[in-house]
């Protein structure tokens, strides 16, 4: 079934199938509905999901937030710009691949 621009599997429960929509996880899908909905409930489900920020809007919002952090040169923005872990993870032994792939990135962007 094609719903809100996303192909949702027909053979799964609605709460699980809704997780194929970007921005709807298992918890949100379960909260929206705990069982299969009949066909007349599809419009009600559409109304619930239209009130949420999902798919393209959510992706754009996240990208704008990251661009804002990079623009104001915050610590998190600099970490995003360098392609390194942002949330305080250790980098002395981890994130080696990120360091290798982004070796010249800071000098180019700076």
Secondary structure, DSSP 8 states (H G I E B T S, - for coil): -EETTEE--TTS-HHHHGGGSTT--HHHHHHH-SS---GGGHHHHHHHHHTS--HHHHHHHHHHHHHHHHHTT-HHHHHHHHT--SSS---SSS-HHHHHHTTTHHHHH-
